[in-house]
Amino acid sequence: MTLADMHIHTYYSDGKQSPADVVDAARAARLGLISVTDHDCMGASEEVQSLASEAGIKAVDGIEISAYTCVKVHTLGYGLDKSCTAFRNYYKKAVEGSFERCRDILKKLSSRGITLSEEEVLAERTKGGTPVHSMFICRAAAKKGYARNAGEFYLSYLVGGKCAYSDVGRVSPFEAVRVITECGGIASLAHPGRIFLDEEQKEKLIKTLADNGLRGIEAVYSGHTERETAYYKEIAQKYNLLVTGGSDTHYAGGSRSIGTPAFCPDEELLDALKIL
């Protein structure tokens, strides 16, 4: 039985952990399998693979594509080849789109008397060349006293329906599934409990995505209740989807920690990931 965490973030996107921090935490949690799924980029993959191998932990290359329809429908990708043309094209658009979105958000904030420069936002980015994440804007704003912390600023200004929300440059979950699949990966729907649709609309979306190449669903997730976990496992069975699971940890010492909740991939998932 292999313990796994297939949803972890590093400072290559909006996390605060290095790849070394992630592997150390995975070793401490006695995990046998991890996947770093940074938002819209795969810059940590080589470092994670090397460190995990040294620690005796298997690592699957991953990504979390920040996809949107009318709501946020983040899509996880596992085992995709980041050198393939579809991914390179996607990544170029993701980086360019993130800068356009950042400027759109800063313009909207400015109209509300919140003044931030692009340079202040980019100062929050640890790795150059990666997409500009909305959390960088939130951290920069919190530093200037516009909120007590980045999370508060996000909920007050950037979340859907708020004055500075922007979906400029975002791809749809269908496009995310297409890119992941074209590049030989497995697409899994991230944290379905956080998709803000009613159950009927959400199930319809899941079925449509499954009909268009979605292979899995993150039924086991740090933010899911026991009822939600059981429900999404039933949805997985209904639509012949693989069950994936992860913590969605972004930094140490928070409400989420690497290796929780406990998740043991079944043989079908391990086989699909080419672990067996």
Salt bridges, closest charged atoms under 4 A:
ASP14 OD1 - HIS39 NE2 3.65
ASP14 OD2 - HIS133 NE2 3.48
ASP14 OD2 - HIS250 NE2 3.29
ASP24 OD1 - ARG27 NH1 3.07
ASP38 OD1 - HIS9 ND1 3.87
ASP40 OD2 - ARG170 NH1 4.00
GLU46 OE1 - LYS82 NZ 2.96
GLU64 OE1 - HIS7 NE2 2.95
GLU64 OE1 - HIS9 NE2 2.98
GLU64 OE1 - HIS39 NE2 3.67
GLU64 OE2 - HIS74 ND1 3.08
GLU64 OE2 - HIS191 NE2 3.24
GLU96 OE2 - LYS92 NZ 2.70
ASP104 OD2 - LYS108 NZ 3.27
GLU118 OE1 - ARG103 NE 2.91
GLU120 OE2 - LYS144 NZ 3.32
GLU124 OE2 - LYS143 NZ 2.91
GLU152 OE2 - ARG148 NE 2.67
GLU175 OE2 - ARG178 NH2 2.55
GLU182 OE2 - ARG178 NH1 2.50
GLU199 OE2 - ARG227 NH2 3.03
GLU203 OE2 - LYS238 NZ 2.49
ASP211 OD2 - LYS207 NZ 2.99
GLU218 OE2 - HIS7 ND1 2.80
ASP248 OD1 - HIS7 NE2 2.93
ASP248 OD1 - HIS9 NE2 3.06
ASP248 OD2 - ARG194 NH1 3.31
ASP248 OD1 - HIS250 ND1 3.75
ASP248 OD2 - ARG256 NH1 3.32
